[in-house]
Amino acid sequence: MIDVMGLKRPRQNGVQRRSPRIARRQRRMRTALLTAGARQFASRGVARVSVEDLLAEADVSRATFYAIFSSKYNLLENILNPIFDMAITSISALSQESARAGLTGIFNTYLELWRVHREGLLLITAVDAATFRHFEARHRALNDAMFAVLTVAERANLLRNGSAEYSLKVIARTAIPLLKVYDEHSSGEALFADAMQALLVRSD
């Protein structure tokens, strides 16, 4: 390909190659938008956040935004889908573990997600019904994986409430709020694990 200066630009497999500098800049802008989206969606709710709000915080242009994401909901999917994929992979692997190891693995998965995707986890608890459809399939897959692990614990008579179904509800409604409560505590991770253990696991 000839540019306006009459110089040939390098091609790779017939496609003009993007310079490493441009690629790094685009990765930085994408990361900035993901960070801004996770923070604003979690604190204000998806419906209240406009694309303009995201552009202002990430300091990118409208053209740049739409070159990376098709909409704010596409941005939302790119924030949440990696979280669900990580959780599904981790918890699905626990189905072959013992009942007690499976429960511990669920608690550890939440802790790891909190370390890596704190804002994204907070965002999950803040979405409304209209937004939920954007990750409903992955949410269902995660619930199925977790239910399978909890069913093993139920059969082993390990669950405090005796039910995988009720235990799944307990986890869904308490795990992320507890992580938030203990976020700044020096022993927060141990306290979270102890609290989840007390809520779910029989003491005898």
N, C-alpha and C positions, 0 to 999 in steps of 0.2 A: 504494500500500500504506500502511496506517495503522499506526504503531508504538504502543507502550504509552502514549506521551504524547499520542496523538491527532494527531500531526503526519504529514503525507504525506512519504514518502521518494521521492526522485527515481527514475524508471525510465528505462531506455533500451531501446527495442524490446520493451517489456513485461517486461524483466528488471531487477531491482534492481541499481543500479550499485554497485560496490565503490569505496570511497574510495581516493584515491591513497596516503594514509598506510597503509592496510591492505595495499594492493598492494605497497608498498615493503617493509613488514615481512615479508610472505610471501616476497618475493624474497630478502631477507636470510636468512630461515630456510632456504629451499631451498639457497642457496649454502653456508650453514654445514653443512648435512647432506651436500652433495656433497663439500665439503672434508674433513669428518670421515670420510666413507666411503672416499674415495680414500686418505687417509693410513692409516687403520686396516686396510683390506683389503690394502693393499700391504705393510704391516709385519707383520701377524699372520696373513694369510690369511682369505679370505671365511668359511670354515666356523667359524673361532674367534671371529668378531665377532658379537655379538648386537645386536638393535635397542636394547636398554638401553645398551650401550656407545656406540652412536651418539648416543642421546639425551643422555647425560651429556656427551660432548665438544661437541656442537653446542648444548647448553643449550636444548633444545626439549622439548615435551611429547609423550607418545605419541600423543595426538589430533592434534597438529600433524603429526607424522611421517606418520601414515596418511591425513591429508588431502592430502598431497603425493605420497607413494609408497605403492604397495600392499604392498611387502615390501622386505627388504634387497636382494633380487635385482633388483627394479625400480629401486632406487637404483643398484645396480651397472650396470645397463643405461644409465641416464641419465649415468653417469660415462664409460662406455666408448664408447657409440655415437657421441657427437660426435667422439671421437678417430678412430675408424674412418672416419666420414663425411668428416672433413677430409683424412685420408690418402688415401682412395679418390679423392676429387675431385682432389687435387693430383697424385697419381701417374698417374691415368688421362689427365690432360692431357699427360703426358710422352711418350705413345706416338707423338706426331707430331714429336718432337724427334729430333735426331741421336743416334747411339748414345752418344757421350761426354756430350752434354748430358743425356740421359736418366739416366745413372748419377749425374751430379752432382746432378740434380734429386732423385733418391731420397735422397742424403745430406742435401741441404738440407731435404727434407721431414721427415726425422727430427730435424734440428736445430730446426726450427720447432715441431714437436710437443713437443720437450723444453722449449722456452721457455714454451709455453702450457699444456701438460698433463703436467708432469713426474711428478706422483704417479700419474696415470692410466697413463702408459707403464710405470712400475715395477709397477703393479698387473697389467698384462697378462702380465708374466713370472711372476707369482706365483699365477695361478689354477690350480685343479685341474681334473681331467677333468669332474667334475660341474658345475662352474661354467662351463666352456668353452661348453656348449651355449647359454648365454644370448647369446653374440655370435658363434656359429659361422658364421652366414651372412655377416655382415660381414667376418669374418676371411677367409673363402673369397674374397669379392669383392676384398679388398685383395691377397691372394696372386695372384689372377688378373691384377689390374692391374699388379702389380710384375713378374710373370712375362712379361707382354707387353713391358714395357720391356727386361727382361733378354734376351729373345729377339732383340730388335733388336741388342743389344750382342753376343750370341753370333754372329749372322750376320755382324757386322762384324769378327769375330775379335778382339774387344776384351777378352774375359773371360780372366782369368788361368787359371782352371781349365777354360775352354772350354765351360762348360755353364751355361745359364740355370737349370736345376734345382738344381745344386749351389750356384750363386751365391745363389739364393733361400734355401737352407738356411744359408749363411754369414751373410747379413743377419739372418735370423730369430734366429740364436743369438748373434750378436756385437754388433749395433748398439746395443741398449739397454744391455747391460753396459758397452760402451765409453763411452757417454754418461754413465753413472754414474761410471765411473773418472775421467773428465776433468771432472766437474761443477764442481769448485772450482778448477781450473787457470785461470790468467789467459788462456792461449791454448787453452783446452779445445776450442772449436769447430773451430779450424784443425787441432788434433791429431786430433780425431775424423775429420774429412774426410780427412786424410792417411792415417790408419790404415785406413779403409774403402777408400780408393784402393789402398793397398798390398795389401790382402787380395783385391780383386776385379779390378783393372784390370792388363792386361799392361803391362810397363814398356818394351817395344820399340815 
